[in-house]
């Protein structure tokens, strides 16, 4: 997985009651774009350091 600041991170809910989460990647720790990422979550306005799992995908900004 590779990302850049400004890309969107989408994490799909893997369990019955889990919701899909979307966030904006605000910073990338490594020059090659590999995780972890600092993500600003759109649902609650919090920022967290994220190590994306297999249920996550990056949507690159244009």
Backbone as CSV, one residue per row, in Angstrom:
resi,resn,N_x,N_y,N_z,CA_x,CA_y,CA_z,C_x,C_y,C_z
1,UNK,0.841,-1.165,0.000,0.000,0.000,0.000,0.894,1.237,0.000
2,UNK,0.576,2.170,-0.889,1.310,3.429,-0.994,0.308,4.573,-0.987
3,UNK,0.666,5.665,-0.326,-0.230,6.814,-0.250,0.588,8.095,-0.149
4,UNK,-0.111,9.202,-0.308,0.484,10.525,-0.157,-0.510,11.393,0.612
5,UNK,-0.018,12.447,1.212,-0.903,13.390,1.892,-1.935,13.895,0.886
6,UNK,-3.181,13.937,1.308,-4.277,14.348,0.438,-5.082,13.193,-0.115
7,UNK,-4.531,11.971,-0.053,-5.280,10.783,-0.472,-6.325,10.462,0.597
8,UNK,-7.294,9.654,0.218,-8.344,9.226,1.143,-8.078,7.782,1.546
9,UNK,-8.266,7.476,2.826,-8.176,6.104,3.327,-9.586,5.636,3.643
10,UNK,-9.956,4.496,3.098,-11.268,3.905,3.344,-11.055,2.560,4.025
11,UNK,-11.715,2.394,5.166,-11.648,1.142,5.914,-13.050,0.564,5.940
12,UNK,-13.210,-0.589,5.341,-14.514,-1.255,5.282,-14.788,-1.952,6.605
13,UNK,-16.042,-1.931,7.050,-16.433,-2.655,8.256,-16.359,-4.149,7.995
14,UNK,-15.668,-4.870,8.860,-15.508,-6.313,8.635,-16.468,-7.154,9.460
15,UNK,-17.103,-6.540,10.448,-18.046,-7.273,11.291,-19.440,-6.719,11.069
16,UNK,-20.450,-7.459,11.454,-21.838,-7.105,11.200,-22.233,-5.678,11.516
17,UNK,-21.837,-5.156,12.665,-22.248,-3.818,13.056,-21.261,-2.719,12.732
18,UNK,-20.126,-3.072,12.145,-19.099,-2.068,11.846,-19.481,-1.232,10.636
19,UNK,-19.207,0.046,10.735,-19.447,0.951,9.620,-18.173,1.194,8.836
20,UNK,-18.356,1.534,7.595,-17.238,1.948,6.755,-16.735,3.290,7.278
21,UNK,-15.421,3.468,7.339,-14.831,4.735,7.790,-14.025,5.338,6.655
22,UNK,-14.112,6.643,6.543,-13.340,7.371,5.542,-12.555,8.458,6.241
23,UNK,-11.314,8.626,5.805,-10.472,9.660,6.377,-9.537,10.236,5.338
24,UNK,-9.039,11.412,5.626,-8.092,12.097,4.757,-6.700,11.890,5.328
25,UNK,-5.783,11.414,4.503,-4.408,11.213,4.946,-3.734,12.582,4.988
26,UNK,-3.287,12.979,6.184,-2.684,14.300,6.338,-1.159,14.250,6.356
27,UNK,-0.596,13.088,6.684,0.859,12.941,6.591,1.227,11.472,6.440
28,UNK,2.368,11.275,5.804,2.906,9.938,5.532,4.282,9.873,6.186
29,UNK,4.544,8.824,6.935,5.781,8.717,7.704,7.022,8.404,6.851
30,UNK,6.825,7.704,5.732,7.962,7.248,4.933,7.934,7.862,3.533
31,UNK,9.103,8.170,3.005,9.222,8.803,1.686,8.630,7.943,0.569
32,UNK,8.618,6.628,0.747,8.081,5.747,-0.300,6.565,5.603,-0.235
33,UNK,5.915,6.268,0.727,4.461,6.226,0.830,3.901,5.046,1.591
34,UNK,4.767,4.270,2.220,4.288,3.112,2.986,3.779,3.565,4.359
35,UNK,2.921,2.745,4.990,2.363,3.099,6.303,3.452,3.198,7.365
36,UNK,3.128,3.857,8.467,1.831,4.344,8.921,1.492,5.717,8.350
37,UNK,0.209,6.063,8.485,-0.301,7.345,8.020,-1.010,8.062,9.162
38,UNK,-0.911,9.376,9.172,-1.745,10.164,10.072,-3.012,10.485,9.308
39,UNK,-4.155,10.072,9.876,-5.440,10.186,9.182,-6.386,11.073,9.977
40,UNK,-7.019,12.008,9.288,-8.083,12.845,9.853,-9.397,12.180,9.467
41,UNK,-10.089,11.585,10.469,-11.323,10.846,10.203,-12.474,11.815,9.988
42,UNK,-13.247,11.585,8.937,-14.333,12.487,8.567,-15.550,12.348,9.474
43,UNK,-15.709,11.172,10.113,-16.901,10.958,10.939,-16.830,11.612,12.311
44,UNK,-15.627,11.784,12.854,-15.537,12.343,14.206,-14.496,13.456,14.345
45,UNK,-13.849,13.815,13.235,-12.878,14.917,13.204,-11.614,14.657,14.029
46,UNK,-11.352,13.412,14.425,-10.127,13.077,15.154,-9.012,12.720,14.184
47,UNK,-7.770,12.861,14.648,-6.617,12.404,13.882,-5.947,11.282,14.645
48,UNK,-5.588,10.225,13.913,-4.910,9.092,14.529,-3.807,8.585,13.613
49,UNK,-2.845,7.892,14.205,-1.800,7.213,13.453,-2.349,5.840,13.085
50,UNK,-2.335,5.511,11.792,-2.991,4.296,11.308,-1.993,3.397,10.597
51,UNK,-2.022,2.133,10.958,-1.323,1.073,10.247,-2.420,0.266,9.548
52,UNK,-2.746,0.575,8.291,-3.905,-0.041,7.628,-3.781,-1.556,7.514
53,UNK,-4.925,-2.208,7.708,-4.999,-3.656,7.571,-5.546,-4.047,6.206
54,UNK,-5.874,-5.329,6.032,-6.353,-5.816,4.744,-7.741,-5.307,4.361
55,UNK,-8.450,-4.717,5.309,-9.783,-4.180,5.026,-9.741,-2.705,4.590
56,UNK,-8.529,-2.177,4.374,-8.362,-0.767,4.016,-7.858,-0.616,2.584
57,UNK,-8.218,0.521,2.006,-7.700,0.844,0.674,-7.504,2.346,0.575
58,UNK,-6.621,2.731,-0.335,-6.300,4.140,-0.554,-6.937,4.575,-1.869
59,UNK,-7.582,5.734,-1.824,-8.103,6.374,-3.045,-7.225,7.588,-3.269
60,UNK,-6.460,7.549,-4.354,-5.501,8.620,-4.627,-6.213,9.882,-5.106
61,UNK,-5.738,11.018,-4.605,-6.291,12.286,-5.061,-5.792,12.583,-6.477
62,UNK,-6.518,13.380,-7.182,-6.130,13.695,-8.565,-5.397,14.981,-8.671
